[in-house]
Amino acid sequence: MKPGAEPMARVWSTGMTYSWLSTVRTRRMAPTERGGDGAGGVAGRPAMRHVPVMPEEVLSDLALKPGGIAVDATLGLGGHALRMIDAIRPGGVLVGLDLDTEMLQTARDRIGKPDDIRVELHHQDFRDLRELLQRLGYRADGILFDLGLNTAQVLSPERGFSFLEEGPLDMRMDRSRGEPAAALLGKMTPAQIERVLRDYGDERWARAIAKRIVETRKQRPLKTTRDLVECVLAAIPPKARERRIHPATRTFQAIRILVNGELEGLDLALEDAAGCLAPSGTLAVLSYHSGEDRIVKTAFRKLAQTGFIELHRKPLEPGEEEVARNPRSRSAKLRSLRRTS
């Protein structure tokens, strides 16, 4: 926070005051959306307990065996990968991909160098999976896509993913490429912003928020997460704000998806991944947003007509116990597809 700046706290729901700073302090040791049972600090931050989402369901669907080839296409902090390693040892191969170099390095440190399996981690997008596996000469027995944002990214103010602390309005998972959120919001039309908020965030107040963003940038550019939060709070009437989630949740989600192109080519990436499976291999996908789940559902229904079967006609969701233990899992949906020929 800049000297002299007021605390990042606002009344956002009738009778309720939400303090970003106090909240994030209490959450630093909270379970993360991805990760394993071990501990590991990120970017100089305190160690956190990493809890992967629906690990038992994911591992049950993947049905990995010793000596198998497993792929974590969205490695994060390596929580699911550690579980996959246990399933394929001894003699197996784990291939991991992630766009975020900081997450990749943390995962590399956590996984280490097991002497009973082979581990290959790559700084690549999941959309490059087919090309990578072809180059490596692998047919996968199990592939996982976890489309959620890692809490370690959220808790890093300099990344700009969250409204919990003030930081630069960036949101890029790979900061070596693309434009930050501030640059995109500085040139998009009101209609474009509205469409992004509605399509990627299911935001009911998309038009009002888009209008406020454009009005604000006429006076000054949006540079920080606080600037964006203030636009949201100014656009949504206090009595219309949900008590369950922060008013800026959907806006930040939508802008993050836009900045990283998270839904662009997802359908093709899933088809490519399915094509990389060995006979009886399984592709499992964890999604956290209705737009993501629609894409996964449509892709799987299409593939189910060409030598694949869906393991669950309806997606699996976390149970009450898991949601209580790891609140960030509450919106997760797991769909899995198995190759039959």
VENQUI-V47379 format. One record per backbone hydrogen bond with DSSP energy under -0.5 kcal/mol. CO is the residue of the C=O (numbers start at 0). NH is the residue of the N-H. If there is no record, write none. Layout:
CO_NH ; CO_NH
This chain:
1_4 ; 6_8 ; 7_19 ; 9_11 ; 9_17 ; 12_15 ; 15_11 ; 15_12 ; 16_18 ; 17_9 ; 17_19 ; 18_22 ; 19_23 ; 20_24 ; 21_25 ; 22_26 ; 23_27 ; 24_27 ; 26_29 ; 32_52 ; 33_50 ; 34_51 ; 37_49 ; 39_47 ; 41_44 ; 47_39 ; 47_49 ; 48_31 ; 48_50 ; 49_51 ; 51_54 ; 53_57 ; 54_58 ; 55_59 ; 56_60 ; 57_61 ; 58_62 ; 64_67 ; 67_69 ; 67_92 ; 68_140 ; 68_141 ; 69_94 ; 70_72 ; 70_143 ; 71_96 ; 74_77 ; 77_81 ; 78_82 ; 79_83 ; 80_84 ; 81_85 ; 82_86 ; 83_87 ; 84_88 ; 87_66 ; 87_91 ; 91_117 ; 92_69 ; 93_119 ; 94_71 ; 95_121 ; 96_74 ; 98_100 ; 99_103 ; 100_104 ; 101_105 ; 102_106 ; 103_107 ; 104_108 ; 105_109 ; 106_110 ; 107_111 ; 115_90 ; 117_93 ; 119_95 ; 121_97 ; 121_123 ; 124_127 ; 125_128 ; 127_131 ; 128_132 ; 129_133 ; 130_134 ; 131_135 ; 132_136 ; 132_137 ; 139_277 ; 140_281 ; 141_70 ; 142_283 ; 143_72 ; 143_73 ; 143_145 ; 144_146 ; 144_285 ; 149_152 ; 149_153 ; 150_154 ; 152_155 ; 154_156 ; 155_158 ; 155_159 ; 156_159 ; 158_170 ; 166_224 ; 167_169 ; 168_181 ; 169_180 ; 172_174 ; 173_176 ; 179_183 ; 180_184 ; 181_185 ; 183_186 ; 183_187 ; 188_192 ; 189_193 ; 190_194 ; 191_195 ; 192_196 ; 193_197 ; 194_198 ; 195_199 ; 195_200 ; 196_200 ; 196_202 ; 197_201 ; 201_203 ; 202_205 ; 204_208 ; 205_209 ; 206_210 ; 207_211 ; 208_212 ; 209_213 ; 210_214 ; 211_215 ; 212_216 ; 213_217 ; 214_218 ; 215_218 ; 215_219 ; 220_222 ; 222_168 ; 223_227 ; 224_228 ; 225_229 ; 226_230 ; 227_231 ; 228_232 ; 229_233 ; 230_234 ; 231_235 ; 234_236 ; 236_239 ; 237_13 ; 237_240 ; 245_248 ; 247_251 ; 248_252 ; 249_253 ; 250_254 ; 251_255 ; 252_256 ; 253_257 ; 254_258 ; 255_259 ; 256_260 ; 256_261 ; 257_260 ; 260_263 ; 262_265 ; 264_268 ; 265_269 ; 266_270 ; 267_271 ; 268_272 ; 269_273 ; 270_274 ; 271_275 ; 272_275 ; 273_276 ; 275_139 ; 277_280 ; 280_338 ; 281_142 ; 281_283 ; 282_336 ; 283_144 ; 284_286 ; 284_334 ; 285_146 ; 286_332 ; 288_292 ; 289_293 ; 290_294 ; 291_295 ; 292_296 ; 293_297 ; 294_298 ; 295_299 ; 296_300 ; 297_301 ; 298_302 ; 299_303 ; 301_304 ; 302_305 ; 302_307 ; 306_339 ; 306_340 ; 308_337 ; 315_333 ; 318_322 ; 319_323 ; 320_324 ; 321_325 ; 325_328 ; 326_329 ; 328_331 ; 332_286 ; 332_334 ; 333_315 ; 334_284 ; 335_310 ; 335_311 ; 336_282 ; 337_308 ; 338_279
